[in-house]
Amino acid sequence: MPEKSAAQNFHVDVAEVGRTLAAMLRGRLAGRPWSEVQRLIRNRHVLVNGNLSCDEGRRLKAGEVVKLLEHPTAPPAREEDVRVVYVDAHLVVVEKPAGVTSVRHEEERHWKESRKNRQPTLEDMLPRVLAKRGRSKPPPGRRGGGPGDRGAPKTSPVRPVHRLDRETSGLMVFARTVPAERHLGLQFKQHTTYRRYLAVVEGAIEGERTIARRLIRDRGDGRRGGTDDPSLGKAAVTHVRPLESLGDYTLIECRLETGRTHQIRIHLAESGHPLCGEKVYRQAAFKKAAPDKSGAPRLVLHAAELGFTHPQTGEEMRYTMPPPPDFRTFVDRLRTRKKS
């Protein structure tokens, strides 16, 4: 699609009810040949009611919203996309690809295995990844020390101690034993871990800043949000440092002093700089959201660095992960726009 294009939303009108997705889009995209419309659908450029649709023959219903993306959504993550950075008998550090949920929600744990396999989480995939990996050693160049692969069993369940959002890429640690789960979980609870993120946000951020605003579960419209009331919510602190101006956008680094749910997303959005690709926190409570014109393929947030204390040895562990290709491609595209 042309570089200057942005995402387009089409509300299905009465005359379009019952038409195929391809027919509806061709009618809306005057002058586009059938082949191009079909290619856009097949290549993951089209959402219906927020969900990816690659079915050009899908029949549309009244009230549905078709969104045509400037850039394709990422393909679903596979076990081959999950890279183990470090593993021993107590824990495993892994690079989470974007597009996969970190852990299985409690209400989904009763699902049959066949249903889970259609929508696998990182928690589901990781034991199989470890089984295939066997006792291979961690890759060279790892930052931080550690007991290597000593005594690592070939298969065992993993125990989540923190989460990343589905669209967020980056480093995660899972426990492999109950004592390790308790020890690591306490580190996250007490905010003694080190977590650094990279993100691209709207607007210009010209200097370092610290955002300290309490977070509450419901700001009034069912969404999480911030409050200045010291009697409500939980304390949340995010340290922000600009890295590069990208025209109307800024590449930034965020370091978490606390680790609340959606902390970075909420803090930045409420300070007037929502993340590119943000869909939930773009608008204030009960206000209409401003459109995201960035063309981001997903939420542009990446967990780039993770540090913690090994639960068995007490050794300080720290790992870094560069942004994945979709993140880097998006930043390069914004650089090109800035020059033009």
Protein Blocks (a to p, Z undefined) as FASTA:
>chain_A
ZZkbccddddddfklgopafklmmmmmmghiafklmmmmmmnopaceehiacfbfkbccd
ehiacdddfbdcdddddfklpccfbdcfkbccddddehiafbdcfklmmpcfklmmmmcc
fklmmmmmmmmnmmadcdehiacidehjghiafbdcdddfbdcdfklgcdddddfbfklm
mmmmmmmmnopaccddddddedjdfbdcdddddddfbgonopacddfbfkgcjddddddd
dfbdghjaccdddddfbdcehklmmmmmmnopacehiaklmpcehiacdddfkopabdcd
ddfbdcdddfklopacdddddddfklmmmmmmmmmmmmZZ
